[in-house]
Amino acid sequence: MLGTLSSGQGHATSFAQLLVEWLGVDLASVRLITGDTDVTVVGGGAHSARALRLAAIVMAKASDQIVEKGTRIAAWMLEAAPADIAFSGRRFTVRGTDRSVDLFRVAAAAAHADAPPDCRGPLDGTSDETMPSRRFPTARPCARSRSIPRPAWSTWCGTPPWTTAAAP
């Protein structure tokens, strides 16, 4: 679930492809829910490349949490120490062995009544990132606009005209 949505930029595809890459799941296994205020309290709208950057940060942190909890569950299932578990390509493997378990089996095992307390519950991750104000990659943002119909150019540098804040 993401608090941003795509309005033609292709974010839905990009978001899903990132999860496919990080978790090793098939694209058909990714069900992306965006812009649903019943499940996402805060949203970021659809802001071109910024939405993808922020969503990627949020999804990466949530994916890390999924792998972290999945590692504990897999260690319990495979009777190994969590430090001995590696995650790659949708599988949790005991290092140096051929013993492994699939991500989805790990998620299902978390529902077992005999699972350790720190392994119970949904295999999920939560992250929240906020970009409170516009940021510019340079110390003095500059823009140029052409006045129509005259071929005169106007330039501003420093504080953007749409804000009263000082230039970063």
Residue pairs with C-beta under 8 A, 6 or more apart in sequence:
1 33
1 34
1 36
1 39
1 40
2 15
2 32
2 33
2 34
2 35
2 40
2 55
2 58
2 59
3 34
3 35
3 40
3 41
3 42
3 43
3 44
4 11
4 34
4 35
4 43
4 44
4 45
4 46
4 47
4 51
4 54
4 55
5 11
5 34
5 35
5 43
5 45
5 46
6 12
6 34
6 46
6 51
7 46
9 46
9 48
9 51
9 52
11 34
11 46
11 51
11 52
11 55
12 32
12 34
14 52
15 32
15 34
15 52
15 55
15 59
16 27
16 30
16 32
17 27
18 56
18 59
18 60
19 25
19 30
19 59
19 63
20 26
20 27
20 30
22 59
22 60
22 63
23 63
23 66
23 67
23 90
23 103
24 88
24 89
24 90
24 91
24 103
25 90
25 103
33 39
33 40
35 43
37 43
42 128
44 50
44 51
44 54
44 55
45 51
50 131
54 129
54 131
57 127
57 129
58 127
58 128
58 129
59 127
61 125
61 127
61 129
62 124
62 125
62 126
62 127
63 125
64 125
65 124
65 125
65 126
65 127
66 123
66 124
66 125
67 87
69 110
69 119
69 123
69 124
69 125
70 87
70 92
70 103
70 106
70 107
70 123
71 82
71 85
71 87
71 92
72 82
72 116
72 118
72 119
73 106
73 109
73 110
73 115
73 119
73 123
74 80
74 85
74 87
74 92
74 101
74 106
75 81
75 82
75 84
75 85
76 109
76 115
76 116
76 119
77 101
77 105
77 106
77 109
78 85
78 92
78 94
78 99
78 100
78 101
80 94
80 99
84 94
84 95
84 96
85 92
85 93
85 94
85 95
86 92
86 93
86 95
87 93
90 102
90 103
90 104
91 100
91 101
91 102
91 103
92 100
92 101
92 103
92 106
93 99
93 100
94 100
101 109
103 123
106 123
107 122
107 123
109 115
109 119
110 119
110 120
110 121
110 122
110 123
111 120
133 163
133 165
134 160
134 163
135 168
136 167
136 168
139 167
139 168
140 157
140 158
140 167
141 157
141 158
141 160
141 167
142 155
142 156
142 157
143 155
143 156
143 160
144 153
144 154
144 155
145 153
145 154
146 152
146 153
147 153
147 154
158 167
159 165
159 166
159 167
160 167
